[in-house]
Amino acid sequence: MASAPSVSMTQGAESARSGLDADALRRGIVDNLVCLQGRHLALATPRDWYMALAYSVRDRMLARWSATVESYTEREIRVACYLSAEFLIGPQLGNNLINLGIEANARAALRSLGQNLDTLLAIEEEPGLGNGGLGRLAACYLDSLATLEIPAIGYGIRYEFGIFHQDIRDGSQVELTDKWLQWGNPWEFVRPDVSFYVAFGGHTNNEIDAQGRFVVRWIPAHQVKGVACDMPILGYRVNTCNALRLWKSEAVESFDLQDFNAGDYYEAVQEKVISETLSKVLYPNDEPEAGKRLRLAQQYFFVSCSLQDMLRLLDRRREPVEHFANMFTAQLNDTHPSIAVAELMRLLVDERLVPWDEAWDITRRTFAYTNHTLLPEALETWGVPLFQSLLPRPLEIIYEINRRFLDEVRQRHPGDDARIARMSLIDERGEKRVRMAHLSTIGSHAVNGVAALHSALLRQTILRDFAELWPERFHNVTNGVTPRRFMLLSNPGLARLLDETVGDGWVTDLRRLRNLDAHADDSTFQEEWREVKRSNKQVLAQRIRNVTDILLDPDALFDVQVKRIHEYKRQHLNALYIVTLYQRLRLNPGQDIVPRCFIFGGKAAPGYAMAKLMIRLITGVAEVVNNDPAMDGRLKVVFFPNFNVKNAHFIYPAADLSEQISTAGKEASGTGNMKFMMNGALTIGTLDGANVEIREEVGDENFFLFGLTAEQVERVKHEGYRPAVHVESNAELREALNLIEGGFFSRGDPQAFRPLVENLLQVDPFLVLADYADYVTCQDRVSAAWQDPGRWTRMSILNTAHSEKFSSDRAIDEYCERIWKICPVRIALDSPRRPTGPPA
């Protein structure tokens, strides 16, 4: 064994904690390896080295974090609180290295210690704190808030087990436990001193207090303690370091000593087990009915803890409760935190004894609501019996909010009972249900959609009555993604080329990418652009081969669709096209086609049978196509399992074609479409979500458009849609469905895909068959464009050049200006100092 590098641990203690050069980092890594990991250098494992490096990077963030908190405390500022049930933050080490500007120094420091940075980056676990797009959006917004120096706190849940790890076995999705915390989390600070009690169940009593005031007292059946777990969120090349505060549930008492003394050990610890279940597991988007009680409890738990924490910070500033909305603005990320409206009212009216009207004014001025979906099944509602049993006092407050609100509506629209029924917080049809989107809308001063089309449809459909009542409250803030993670970190080759061409200022100002327009027709620049893309494709191809044993040709067109598996996202439309292409080649083996590698990725909710069947169809098609010698060098199909942020780092930079083919009017925005665009992929898509704005920005000629518009979709459905008509009139579609139904892609089993085919033929709820012919024709246009490398490269360059609108920095700027009314606060770091500990 080679001798371990010799490092003095006594010299330069100050710079070993805070210094940014390679030597200081080297000493800091060794210091943490020995003092925090308890490892001798010669015996350290790669994971030990990763932890030591992570702690060393964290050390350099702490002085900035402390200065940020100190600055916020000393000044009269308003803080943006982003309430989200999910934060899909991704691995932190690489992101923090680039934000500190020390990636090269860290690489050099590790090299001197015989270690490799890329190896250590690969070790970091994916934090399992979100399902997909909504959680990743929240993470992008935290990055931009810190980079733009906006005072902010993210509030959510510290799930012990995240969204499941997806494996593909015999072509089908298998869900495995995501044990993301099994090796510890070096970025987390647990704060037992910052904890709050949250009540559940029981009943309420009406009382007259000693001052003669009417008060309501909630007598809960049990309580849970929420403990704060903080993660620092550092901005890019600034000193601002905000906090992501996640809540971990614990029992109020660890166990019942009386039960233990009586010999009943299991009963003694039961309360602890039940209480800690609250933050144990992240439920998928389409959770089964059995999980709904837990999901409602999770939502109430984290918003109650968060609001109590905000009140604590208010008290620490010695501000009166009347100033709450001046100090905090709280964004509700979809309906998951909607119960915050009722909970803040409870805390103000019941706990702080604020009169109702004054409390309601504070509440409305505090909250703003982002809607993320128009799908009826995704608009959250809760049965009143469940709500009553779990949250009796918040339900009483919701009833009172509703009574007062409906009185206001009756004054504006006397005798319009239909409108009253539509706008009520309680859906009276069948089992009474609480409408959370309505609660968010009524209790917020601003409501926004997440793309221009989505915001328009929001005003025209599900929230139309509210938009008519309060038009001034409705806004659009098109989503955005952070270029730091999805360009600078994940695509270093492109980042270097952009630095050389337009300067490095693009990282925080994507408007500078417009300067690429002048280079789009430069043949030398085009060749450099293609080399970057091909290198990224080689890396992805190797990663796919390591995981799936499928070999992809980097010179083929990489046609990519990665996102949650859902019928409205229409992965089965893509699969139908592949079957059609395959059938064309079987019938005409000599046909000249563009070599394509179709790459799929995404998770289906465990209880969503049709989505899981769509995965099985894709893997079944892949099995046939990839094992047909006649397809070698022409077609490849792969389902890349366990799509997450880590895998996304390799996928987005390597894509040539971005599949954004949802049914028009169903996708609120999408953010994957933006990440693909930034990395130079061309989009094939419908006029849905942010696709509309992507096409506007890049130009019609640089976007492959197909399919019905949102208006046409509604018209077709209204006129009585008959999917079989499209099959009868299209021989290729008919043959593709026959092959699938006949068992050609299911090893001869004709029953395997029958539910999927029958659903398409009889119902086709998302108009897959109606858009099929136009989609196939559009794919022919894609192939024609690919055959002209100069044209394709020019289109690719222009996609990146015109992606400025889709930066999360632009989105956060709009929230700050139009909704939150918050300005940046510059954080000064007077001198590097050794922090005594993380700020509370």
Number of C-alpha atoms within 10 A of each C-alpha: 4 5 7 12 12 9 13 10 13 9 10 14 15 14 19 27 28 23 22 19 16 21 19 21 27 25 25 28 27 27 24 23 23 16 12 13 17 12 17 14 18 11 9 16 12 14 16 21 26 25 26 25 28 24 23 27 26 23 21 25 24 23 24 27 26 21 20 24 19 13 18 16 13 9 10 11 17 20 22 23 23 23 29 26 29 27 30 24 22 24 18 20 23 22 22 24 20 18 23 18 14 18 19 14 18 25 18 20 24 22 14 14 19 10 16 18 19 10 13 20 18 14 14 22 19 21 26 26 26 27 23 22 19 19 19 23 23 24 25 25 24 29 29 29 28 25 25 22 23 25 26 25 24 26 28 28 32 28 26 21 21 25 27 22 20 21 16 17 10 10 19 18 23 16 17 11 12 20 17 20 16 10 11 10 15 20 17 15 17 15 15 11 9 15 20 22 18 21 21 20 18 16 16 14 10 10 12 10 10 7 6 8 10 12 15 17 13 20 15 17 12 15 18 23 21 29 22 28 22 23 22 24 29 27 26 24 14 18 24 33 30 28 24 25 25 27 30 27 28 23 21 17 15 14 18 17 14 12 14 14 10 10 11 13 15 13 16 20 18 14 20 19 17 14 22 18 17 27 25 19 23 25 22 20 15 15 15 13 10 8 12 16 15 17 21 19 18 26 21 25 29 28 28 25 26 27 20 19 18 19 20 13 16 17 13 10 14 9 13 10 17 14 11 20 18 16 19 25 24 26 25 26 22 23 27 23 27 29 23 28 27 26 22 24 27 24 17 22 20 18 13 12 14 18 12 15 10 13 21 20 16 22 25 20 20 25 29 25 28 22 21 24 22 20 13 9 9 12 18 16 19 18 16 18 13 14 19 16 16 23 22 22 28 22 19 15 17 20 17 13 20 19 13 10 16 18 13 12 18 14 9 11 13 12 10 11 11 8 15 18 14 17 23 19 25 23 18 12 8 6 12 14 19 22 20 22 22 24 24 29 27 22 27 24 21 25 30 26 27 25 26 23 24 26 26 16 19 24 19 14 12 19 20 17 17 20 18 12 13 15 14 11 16 21 21 21 21 28 27 29 27 25 29 24 23 23 21 19 17 24 23 15 19 21 22 14 16 21 13 10 14 14 15 15 13 19 20 19 14 21 16 18 24 19 16 19 16 10 17 21 16 12 13 10 18 21 14 14 21 17 14 20 24 19 15 23 26 17 16 22 22 16 18 22 15 11 11 14 11 18 16 24 17 20 14 20 22 24 22 25 26 23 23 19 24 20 20 20 22 21 28 22 21 23 22 23 19 23 24 20 16 22 16 14 18 14 9 10 12 8 10 9 15 17 19 21 23 23 21 24 22 21 28 24 24 18 13 15 12 18 24 19 22 23 26 23 24 26 26 21 24 25 18 17 22 19 11 14 9 14 17 12 16 20 25 27 24 25 23 23 19 18 20 25 19 18 19 18 18 21 30 30 30 29 26 26 24 25 27 27 27 26 26 26 25 18 25 26 28 24 23 21 26 30 27 27 29 29 28 29 31 29 28 23 24 27 24 27 28 27 29 17 19 23 21 13 19 20 14 11 9 21 21 20 23 20 24 20 15 17 10 13 18 14 12 14 13 9 8 8 18 17 19 16 12 18 19 10 10 13 10 20 20 15 15 21 21 14 16 25 22 18 17 15 24 22 12 12 14 16 12 19 21 17 14 20 16 13 13 19 19 12 14 19 16 19 25 27 23 21 18 22 18 15 24 21 11 18 17 14 14 20 15 13 15 19 12 10 13 18 15 21 26 21 23 26 27 28 31 24 26 25 25 23 19 26 27 25 28 23 20 25 20 16 20 17 11 14 22 25 14 20 16 16 16 15 19 13 15 7 7 14 16 17 19 9 12 19 18 13
